[in-house]
Amino acid sequence: MNIQGFYTGREFDADTFFGAHPYEGGTHFAVWAPSARDVKVITSGLSDGSWAEWQMHRSYSGCWEADAAGVMRGTCYQYRVCGADGSVVDHCDPYGTAMTLRPDGRSIVWGAPTCQWTDSAWMAKRSKNFDAPLNIYEAQAGSWRCKEDGTPYTYSELAKQLPAYLKGNGYTHLELMPLSEYPFDGSWGYQTTGFFAPTSRYGTPDELCTLIDACHAADIGVIFDFVPVHFAVDEYGLKRFDGTALYEYPAAAVGESEWGSCNFMHSRGEIRCFLQSAADYWLRTFHADGLRMDAVSRLIYWQGDPARGVNGSTLEFLKNMNQGLQQRHPTAMLIAEDSTNFEKVTAPVEYGGLGFDYKWDLGWMNDTLDYFKKTPEERKSNLGKLTFSMMYFWREHYILPFSHDENVHGKATILQKMYGEYEDKFPQGRALYLYMAIHPGKMLDFMGNEFGQLREYDESREQDWLLLDYPIHEAFANYRRTLNELYRKYDAFWSGEYNPNHFLWLDCDHPELDACAILRKGQEATVFAAFNFGDTELKDYELTLPGKGKITPLLNSDWDCFGGRTARPKALRSKTTTGSVKLTLAPYSAQLYRFEPAVEKETKATPHNSRLTA
């Protein structure tokens, strides 16, 4: 690391200098605490009460260093900081790469993980998936599945189950809610103390490598949630680290977030360097295939409020971080969770953008779920909620998200949001997910939605897998699996989806029918889907196709194998069409077809007669 680059916020590898670095015979410690009067390293055993003290000395401006002979990997430690305000507080290491289990706030000397990676082929072939399927399964490591006694599986134990489950259900990527160490379970990891340390709730950093390597072996990419906006207020963390507001703003009006946490002061070069290095660390060390940046709206505007204006320093931080990460990890995805209308979020920095690859389309999510909450009669005057997203879709690279945020705080799960009684929700849910798949944009869905989870997310409990014992939930899971397989198989769902010529509304002009239809064109295949969002059968629903051709049914959400009432045909037979088709759609149903345009026969040219006539 270049120390001047640290002060100016240009570096991405500050962790190679700061933190605890074991070597043969001891460990070197370095910490940034410019206003501290004194700093000591306090080392201790993991279980016994023994401890030792190591005096640190000032080196570079604001930095403290010490060599501790005999301190080896696995030793616990903290920095005892005598602050500028006279306080004496034991802090965890901001750059520590492992920590003890909550509520203990000690760091652990660890160094680089020792995992034997086997994913070189995956790393060589991976991409940002612009013209490839991207179907993300969002999960929380501790509450996907639990052991019989209620304790979570370790990273190593998840490695034996989760990748195979995702592959078997047709997903392409796993997005894990924050794994950087955090003290409060109820924050789900979004209020962090250890930005370089994987949470010890599920094992060691080496075990996390095992999970990621297993995902890559199953052709499943891994995306980590990253929180660059704010941090936990716990005394042993970053707050008032050297007796001053070092990492945070000194003024509460901008220093305290809406969640009661501390906002990072991104105008300081050292803070930018800290966060850039943390982001790079997860990509570099754990072979992550992407980062989803949380709460980006709070980085664009002061406190996330457009009325308070753009925060220039945080925008510069975002641009610098994203540009650097793009250069260092050109095939990793950078994803913004951003609810604003700020322009060019997914444009390259050199073209005036923020440098993300994708942005969550939260507008699509809100409008779509609001539509499906409505009665069939109300839907007749609200079809615009489904069509509006295509008015702005081409401005950014979007991911369509049904995330954890839509399954908590009294909002109900995705299936529970559907209008009507219990039995009515399943057919509407099936239609919803086909609409999601045929709509341009990549996809993200929260764990449990794939089998119709009914209970809201609770970080202390696993998903209700027992629901799969009920035929209606098992059939729903079968439908989701089948739809995911079709999504991966037919390139019309994802090839060229940011090109307006690859999308066509076959019908969006008959809201009184509670119906619409969409066509998607890929390089190899063309598919279309027709929807009946009403509670009565829709007969002779006529659609005009782009010419003559052959249509083949691929999926009917009302087939009995998915919990519907229509018998699935033994063979999916094609039929020719002269350019239009009439369909009968069951209540709350959707149908998917492949369309193969007719190949025009070449007209045989009349031979030229070269004989001269007299």
Protein Blocks (a to p, Z undefined) as FASTA:
>chain_A
ZZklmmnopacclmmmgccdddehiacdddddfkbmbdcdddddfklmcdcddddddfbe
hiacdddehiaghiacddddddfkopacddddfkbcbdcddfbfcdcdebjafbdcfklm
mmmmgcehlmcccddddddfklmpccfkopacdfklmmmmmmmmmmmnopabdcdddfbd
cfblklnopacfblmbccfklocfklmmmmmmmmmmnopacdddddfkbccfbfklmnok
lopafkbcfblklmpcfkopacddfkbmklmmmmmmmmmmmmmmnopabdcdehkllmmp
gghiaknopafklmmmmmmmmmmmmmmmmmbccddddfbfbehklgcfklopaoiabdcd
fklmmmmmmmmmpcfklmmmmmmmmmmmmmmmmmpccdddddfklmgghlopfklmpgcj
fklmmmmmmmmmmmmmmpgcdddddehjlnopabdcdfkbccdfklmmpmklmmmmmmmm
mmmmmmmmpmklmgoklgfklgccfbfcbmknopacdddddfkbccdddddfbfbdcehi
acddebddddddfbdfkbfklopabdcdfbdcddddehiacddddehiaddddddddddd
ddddddddfbdcZZ
